Amino acid sequence: MFVMRPRVLVPFNRSPDPAGALCGVLAAARPAQTASAAPVTPATMDELCREVASLLDAEVATIYALERGGDEALVVVGNVGFPHEVVGNLRLSVGEGIVGTVAACLHPISIVGGARDPRFKSVRGIGEEDFPVLLAVPVARDLRCLGVLVFQRRAPEFSPRDVKLACLLAATVALSLEADGEASATHDARPATALSLDGRALSAGLGLGRVEMLPTAESLPTAGPQVGAAELARVEKDLARLRERFPEPDGALARALHRLETLLSDTRFRERATGATPRELAALARDYARAPFQLAAHSRDVDQSMLERARDVEELCVLLHLTASGSRLRDAGRVWVGSRLGAVFALAATRRAAAVVLDGEATPEAVAIARAAGLPLVASVQGLFAWTRPGDLLVVDADRALVRVNPSASELAQARRAAAGR
């Protein structure tokens, strides 16, 4: 437990000159960037926290840096708003709490309830319970996690604009973390030799191919091609093929096909999705995601069926954009890497992916689709995002729940022979 000391709170007023304030953030980061021979000091990081906190009206700002080695850990290297003892002492594992989850999936998380969120990791003695509104964004470079930037305050909830600004600030924080001796060493920490990762097999099989990351709706670009009727028709065609292959499904597969058919027949969704830009698709997914919680304000529990539908809608929005933009994820023979697999992504993967690897879980409907189609699926792979990047070659042995990263030539030849013999 940390000993409480008086907290230094950031004044709760947004800067009247955001551009000028952002210049201040860059100035705070520049000493580390220009003098990278010397380690970044806690004072530098604390000042950087003070600058970024003022831009988001945050009362607390914390920078976690990812230390690689035997045990990957996220350690606080800068803070404003909590006792100074947290710097260098507060550590979380990748995947632990909201901060660890953001580091693992490289995706922002914004919550209002603090400790009521099941992913929340409580740290006693620092007064964190006073700031239940939290926004955590990944600090990354080339899809490699360097750390996590966290903002907290009493109220109100962080807006979508705040999330975008926080992601921009995280890119600035990355300059300082890269300049730090320990953080810059992470570029060399990834082994040059082949690496094996263990997981949990959900659907047997053997697949090999290059890594493609599964994006989320919030990570879609602000501009890009519009979704046309052809993109929706392509998803419907995939579903028709699966229905023809299994005309009398039962159990989870029957539920999966029914859910997909219901989703694709949603007139409201189709009207908004047709002609939508990437930004409009993200807004559409956001609206469906909010609906269960808006209704829950008038009842005691969140409707789980609405929650699952919202997740299916997000996957469909992302899939439509990937199809419209000609993403490599739609190329045959890729290994899809992500945090979660739902029925929509599973349907698309059966036609094009060599395998799917997750650091999280897959829904029962997604598992049923993968098993029916013979798609190798491995979940709960610890360290997946830390040790893989787009373009890496993976051999996914779902029979043994093993993922081989950048295998040797002999291992690759053996895997190809085994795959050809199936």
N, C-alpha and C positions, 0 to 999 in steps of 0.2 A: 504494500500500500504506500502511496506517495504522501508526503507531508504537505498539507495545504499551505500555500502562501497567497498573499493578495494577488488577484488576477489583474492583468493589464488589459482593459477592454478597449477595442477600437471604437472611435466615435461612430454612431449609427446614422451616417448621412452620406448619400451617394455623391460622388464627385460631380460638380457642375461641368467639368471638362474631362470626359472620359478619355479623349485622345491624349491630353496632357498627363492624365494619371497613368495611362498605359506607358507613356514614355518614362515615367518614374519607375515603373516595374522593370522596364528594360534596363534602365540605369542601375537598378539594384542588382540585376543579374549580370551586368557587363563586367564588373570586377572579376567574377569567377571565370567569365569567358575569355577575358584578355590576359589573365594571369593564371593560366591553368597549371603552371608548374607548381604553384603552392596550393595546399588543400583549401577547400572552401571552409570558412570558419562558421561556427554556430551563429555568431553575430550577423554575418552576411545573410544567412538563411532566415534568421528572425526578422531582419529588415525586409527581406523579400516577402515574408508572410504578412508583415504589416502593410506593405504596398498592395498586395493582391486582395487582402481582406477589405480594404477601403473601397475597392471597386465593386464589391458585391454586397456591401452593407453587412458584412459578416463580423460577428463578435469574436469568433475564433477561427484561425487559419492554421493548418498543420501540413508540413511537408514530410512525407515518408519516403525514404530511399530504399530500394531493393538491394540487399546484400546477397550475393551469390556465394555458394560454397557447398559444404556438406549439407547444411540446412538453410534453405532460402528463407530469409526473414525481411520484413519491412520494419525499419527502425526510424523513429522520429529524428530528423536532422534540423528542423526549424519549427518554431511555433510562436504564436501570439494569442493570448487569451487564457492559456492554462498555466499551471505552475511550471517554472523553468526546468524542474527535475525531469519532466517528460522527455526532454531532448537527450538522446543517447540511451535512454533507459526503457522507454515504451517500445515494445517489439510485438509484431504480429506475424503469423505465418501466412504465406500465400494461400488464399482460400478461407482464411479465418476472419470472421466478422465481415462487415460491409467493406472495410478497407481492403482486406485480403481478397474478397470476391471481385472487387474492381480490378485489382492487380491481375487476377487470374483470367478474367474475361475481357479486359481492356475496353470496358464500357461504363459510362457514367451511371451512378445510382443516386437518386434524390428521394429522401424520405421525410416524413413529418413527425411520425410517432416515436422516433428514437428507440428506446428499449422495447417498445411494443412490436417492432419488426423482428421476425424470427432470425434474421441474419445478423442482428446487432450484437456486438461483443462489448459487454460493459467493462469499464476499467474503473475500479473503485479509487476514491481519494483525490480525483482531479477536478471534480465538479462538473463532469460531462453531462450529468442529468439536467443541468440548468439550460442546456442548449439542444433541445430535441429535434430541431430542424437541421437536417444534414444534407450536404451535397459532396460527393466524392467523385473525382474524375481521374482517369489514368494519366500518368506522365510517361510518355513513350516516345521512341524514335525508331522509325522503320519497323513498326509493329513489335518492337522489343520493349518490354516494360522496364522503366527506370525507377518508378515509384508511384506514389499516389498523392494528389493534392486534395485536401479536405477543408470544407467550409462549414461552420456551424453558427446558428443563432437561435434566439428564442422564437421569433416569428418575423415575417410570414414565410410561407412556403417559397422555395426558390422557383422562379419562373423559367420557361423554356429559353428566354433571352439570357437569364443568368447561367443556365447550363452551357449555352454556346460560348458565352464570355469566359466561363471557367475553363472550358477546353482550350480556348485561345491562350489564357494565362498559363495553363499547364505546359503548353509548348514553350513558353518563355522560361518556366521553371526547369524544363529539360536542359536548357543551356547550362544552368548552374550544376545540375546533377551530373551532366556529362563531364564538366570541368573538374569535378571532385575526384580525387585519386581512387577511392573505392568504387564510385559509380562508373568511372571510365573503364575500370578493370572488368566490368561486367561484359564488355565487348569481347574480351579474351577468355571469359569464364566458360563459354559454351564450348564443349569439347570438340576437337577436330575429328575424333574418331567416332564410330557408330555408337549410338546410344539406344538402350532399351527402356521402355516405359511400360509399367504394368497397369492394367485396368480391370474392368469387369465385362465379360462378354455377354451381350444381350442377343446377338444373332450370329451364328457360326459362319465361317467362311474365311477365305484368304483374298486379300486385295492389295494392290500396290499402285502407287501413283504419286503425283506431285500435290503438295498441300495447297488448298484454297480455303480461306477463312470464311465462315458463315457470318455475314454482317447482320446488324440489327436495323430496325427502322430508323432509330435516332442517328445512326451512322451514315445514312444515305446522303449523297451530295445534295446541295441546294438546287442545282440545275442539272438538266439531263433530258433524255428523250421522254416523251409522253407515252403512257400506256394506251395501247389500242385494243381493238377487239381481237386481234390475232394473238396477243399475249394471254388473254383469258381463254381463248379457244385452245391454246396449247396445253394449258393446265387441264382443261376438260378432256382433251384427247388422252392425256396420261391417265386420268381417272377411268376413262372408258376402256382403255387397254387392260388396266388392272381388274376392272369389273368383268371383262370378257374372260380373263384368265381364271377368275374365281367367281363363277356365276352363282354359287350357293355358299357364300362365306358364313362363318359362324363366329361367335365370341367376339374378341377384341377386333378382329379384322372386319366383321360386319359393322361394328360400331364405328370403326375408322372410316369405312366407305360411306356410311350414312352421314357422318359429320362433314365429310368433304362435299358430298352432294348438297347438303343443306347450306353450307357456306357459299358454294358457287351459285346457288339459286337465290341468294340474298339480293333482292332488287336494290335496296338502299346502298349496299356495298358496291354493286356493279355500276350503278349510276355515278358514284363518286370516284371509283377507280378508273373508269374509262375516260381517257384524256388527261389523267392526272400526271403531274410532274413529280419528281422524287420528293420535293418538299411537301406537296399535297398528299402523297402516299404516307409520309411520316406523320402528317397531321391526322390522316384518317386512322392510322393505327393507334395514335395517341387518344383519339376520341373513344374508340372501342375499349382501350385500356382503362380509361377513367370511369366508364359507365358503371361497372360493378361497384366501385367505391362510392359513386354518387348515390346509387340506390341504397347502399349499405348505411348511408347517413340517416335513413328513415327506418332501418331495421337493425337487428342485432348482429347479423352475420353477412359476410360477403357471399354472393351466389357463386359457387364454384363452377357451375356450368358456364356462366357468363365470363368468368375468369379464363377458363380454357378456350372459350370462343374468341376472346380478345387476343390470346396468344396465337391462335390459328390465323386470325386476321393479320397480325403483324407478320407472320411468316409468309402469308400470301402476298402482302404488300411488297415485301422484300423480293420475293420470287418474281413478281411481275416486273419490278424494276430491273432485276438481273437479266430477265429475258429480253426486255425492251432495249437494254443497253449492250447486249451481246457479251455479257460477262464471261470470263473464262470458267467461272463456276459451273456454267451450263455446258462446258466442253466435256466430252466423254473421258473417263479414265482418271478423273481427279479424286483425291481423298479430301472429303469435306471435314473441316475441323471447326468445332463450335462448343458452346456451353450447354445447349439444349436442343433436342430434336423432337418436333411435333409431327403431326400427321401430314401437314402440307409439305414440309421439307423432305419427309420420308418418301412421299409420293414422287417428288421430283428426283430424289436420289436414286430410286430404283431404276430409273431410265438412264442415268448419266454418271453417277458416282461409282468409283471403284470400291469405296468403303466410306464409313463415317466414324469419326473418333471424337469423343466428347470429354470435357473435364467435369461435366455435370451429368444429367440424366436424360433419358428419353421417355416420352409418354407411353403408356401401354398400347395405344393405337399405333404409334410410330414403330414400336417393337414388333407388333403384329404384322405391319406392312413389310418391314425389313425381313422378318423370318419367311413370310410368304414369297417374297421375291428373291430370297437368297442373298441379301445384301449384308456383308460383314459390318457389324456394329459393336464398337467397344466404348464403354462409358466409364466415368469415374477415374479418368487418367490423371493422376496428380502430376503437376509440373508441365502439363501439356503446352500451355501458352508460353512458358518460360523457355522451353527447349525446342520449340518448332516455330518456323516462320514460313510465309508464303514461298513456294518454290522448292522447299525441302522435299526429299524423296522419302516416302514412308512405305514400309511393309506392314500391313495390318493382319496379324494372325489372330482372328477372332476365335479360333478353336482353342487357343492357349491364352487368350486375353492379353496378348503381347503386341506392342507397337514398336517397331524398329525404325529409328530415325537415321537417315543417310547411311544405309547398310553398305558393306563392302561389296566389291564386284562379285565375289564368289557367293555371298549371301543373296545378292540380288538375282544372280543366275539360278540359284537353287529355288528361290521364291517364284520366279517366272516359270520354271519347270513344273513346280508343284501346282501353280495356278492353271497352267495349260492342261494338266492331267486331271482336273476336276470335271 
